[in-house]
């Protein structure tokens, strides 16, 4: 018996399909990123237009963002065995929205500020 669980050594194990080649993965990833930033941004815009209930709408936007991230994290972990492209799209989406994109934008802004200061100093 081979280590792959196949009795016939001439039969190779099936190659796993790459997640990144799946359209479902890219659709879930890009849709999740757009929804994660778009929905709270829209609610924040509505909150800025309405001063009487602006703080409540802003709080709802923040809570909605956190619930969306937590739901995607839990949903991605639960569905990892059933639908791997969807699960990886959700999990990588959470990683991108919460960690990667904020740090990239922070470093871009810091770089712009440093370049601007270098022209003033010299």
C-alpha positions as CSV (number, residue, x, y, z in Angstrom):
1,X,0.0,0.0,0.0
2,X,1.2,3.5,-0.9
3,X,1.3,6.4,1.6
4,X,-1.5,8.1,-0.4
5,X,-4.1,5.5,0.3
6,X,-4.2,4.1,-3.2
7,X,-3.6,0.4,-3.7
8,X,-2.4,0.7,-7.4
9,X,0.9,2.5,-7.5
10,X,0.3,3.5,-11.1
11,X,-2.6,5.7,-10.1
12,X,-1.4,9.1,-8.9
13,X,-3.4,11.0,-6.3
14,X,-5.5,13.8,-7.7
15,X,-3.8,17.1,-7.8
16,X,-5.5,19.6,-5.5
17,X,-7.1,22.5,-7.3
18,X,-5.5,25.9,-6.6
19,X,-7.8,28.2,-4.7
20,X,-6.5,31.3,-6.4
21,X,-7.6,30.0,-9.8
22,X,-11.2,29.8,-8.7
23,X,-13.6,32.6,-9.7
24,X,-15.6,32.0,-6.5
25,X,-12.5,32.9,-4.4
26,X,-11.9,36.2,-6.2
27,X,-15.6,37.1,-6.2
28,X,-15.9,36.5,-2.4
29,X,-12.6,38.2,-1.7
30,X,-13.3,41.4,-3.7
31,X,-16.9,41.5,-2.7
32,X,-16.1,41.1,1.0
33,X,-13.4,43.9,0.8
34,X,-15.9,46.2,-1.0
35,X,-18.7,45.4,1.4
36,X,-16.4,45.8,4.5
37,X,-15.3,49.3,3.5
38,X,-18.3,50.4,1.5
39,X,-21.2,49.7,3.9
40,X,-19.6,51.5,6.9
41,X,-18.5,54.3,4.7
42,X,-22.0,54.8,3.3
43,X,-23.4,54.8,6.8
44,X,-20.8,57.2,8.0
45,X,-21.7,59.5,5.1
46,X,-25.4,59.3,6.0
47,X,-24.4,60.0,9.7
48,X,-22.5,63.2,8.6
49,X,-25.5,64.5,6.7
50,X,-27.9,64.0,9.6
51,X,-26.7,65.7,12.8
52,X,-29.5,64.7,15.0
53,X,-28.9,60.9,14.8
54,X,-25.3,61.0,13.4
55,X,-23.7,59.5,16.4
56,X,-26.1,56.5,16.5
57,X,-25.6,55.8,12.8
58,X,-21.8,56.1,13.3
59,X,-22.0,53.6,16.1
60,X,-24.1,51.3,14.0
61,X,-21.5,51.5,11.2
62,X,-18.7,50.5,13.6
63,X,-20.7,47.6,15.1
64,X,-21.7,46.5,11.6
65,X,-18.0,46.5,10.5
66,X,-17.0,44.4,13.6
67,X,-19.9,41.9,13.2
68,X,-19.1,41.5,9.5
69,X,-15.4,40.8,10.2
70,X,-16.2,38.4,13.1
71,X,-18.9,36.6,11.0
72,X,-16.5,36.2,8.1
73,X,-13.8,34.8,10.3
74,X,-16.1,32.3,11.9
75,X,-17.9,31.5,8.6
76,X,-14.6,31.0,6.9
77,X,-13.3,28.6,9.5
78,X,-16.5,26.6,9.6
79,X,-16.8,26.2,5.8
80,X,-13.1,25.4,5.3
81,X,-13.8,21.8,4.5
82,X,-17.0,22.2,2.6
83,X,-16.2,25.0,0.2
84,X,-12.5,25.9,0.3
85,X,-12.5,28.8,-2.2
86,X,-15.3,30.6,-0.4
87,X,-13.7,30.0,3.0
88,X,-10.3,31.2,1.8
89,X,-11.9,34.3,0.2
90,X,-13.5,35.2,3.5
91,X,-10.4,34.5,5.6
92,X,-8.0,36.3,3.3
93,X,-10.6,39.1,3.1
94,X,-10.6,39.6,6.8
95,X,-6.8,39.6,6.8
96,X,-6.7,42.2,4.0
97,X,-9.4,44.5,5.5
98,X,-8.2,44.4,9.2
99,X,-4.4,44.2,8.8
100,X,-2.8,44.6,5.3
101,X,-4.7,47.5,3.8
102,X,-4.6,49.7,6.9
103,X,-0.9,49.2,7.3
104,X,-0.2,49.8,3.6
105,X,-2.1,53.0,3.7
106,X,-0.4,54.1,6.9
107,X,3.1,53.5,5.3
108,X,2.0,55.3,2.1
109,X,0.9,58.3,4.1
110,X,4.1,58.2,6.3
111,X,6.2,58.1,3.1
112,X,4.3,61.0,1.6
113,X,4.8,63.0,4.8
114,X,8.5,62.1,4.9
115,X,9.0,63.1,1.3
116,X,7.2,66.4,1.9
117,X,9.4,67.1,5.0
118,X,12.6,66.3,3.1
119,X,11.8,69.1,0.7
120,X,11.4,71.5,3.6
121,X,14.5,70.5,5.4
122,X,16.9,70.7,2.5
